[in-house]
Amino acid sequence: MIDYGDIVPPKRFDLETYEDFIYVSNILDEYIGCNTYIIETTLEQLNKEFFKKNYKTEIEDIIIELFSKSNQVVSNHPGLTHRDLEKINSFDVLYHSIKQNGIKYPLSINYFQTGLWGAHPGNTRLMFEGFYKEKVLAVIGDYKGTIQQDYPNIKFMKPNETSFDVSELHVVLNNTKFGGPNSISRPAQNKKLNYKELTDGPEKTLADPTLYNPPRTYRLNNNKVYVDDKLILIKDNIWRFSND
């Protein structure tokens, strides 16, 4: 078993085996005051049961905002920040990854004391609910302590009741006082909340597309969105990820 030393956020816990994941989950659950569960379901069902969001509208809003001034945006354009490009870039990276390999890693989602749900990483993958219909795994942190009573129709498994591939994954302990994603801080509604997430630690360019060298080009043309001339999104009556 790995010796992880002191537990103080922010802290990364590397995983060599699934038993490491169980061990880390147990010690962090005790430290944070939450319970870890795993479920297997579809993206659509995750949204229907927990998040209840209109992702079609969210996708359209992202496209409208990105191309509000021009139908072509280059990632190294002066004045652009990572916030301007991170969603459309994540769409592209995930789109090609899902087409080739499906969704490999579990989503990391949280049920906060507010009764609200947050996802990270996994928030963007949820937007693929209309595109990817296969079942996925989700690792859930129950901070409210009532998830099984609140959702009696869902099968919640404890970490020792199942297993999955943890290669390339690690657990991160963080605190909302250090910033972090809006998909966590907003539903948590707590400026000093410890939380954990299971992540593969993506490349820096995924979070900050302005770092791409050579730069990437995002283009809107005839109700179609292209990234480096590769089609990813198309609008019929609504925006959807291309099946081409």
Secondary structure, DSSP 8 states (H G I E B T S, - for coil): --------SSEEEE-SSHHHHHHHHHHHHHHHT-EEEEEEEEHHHHIIIII---HHHHHHHHHHHHTSS-SEEETT-TT--HHHHHHHHHHHHHHHHHHHH---S-EEEEE-TTS-EEESSSTTGGGGTTT--SEEEEEEEESSS-HHHH-TTS--B-GGG-----TT-EEEEEEGGG---HHHHHHH--TT-EEEEEE----HHHH-GGG-SS--EEEEETTEEEETTEEEEEESSSEEE---
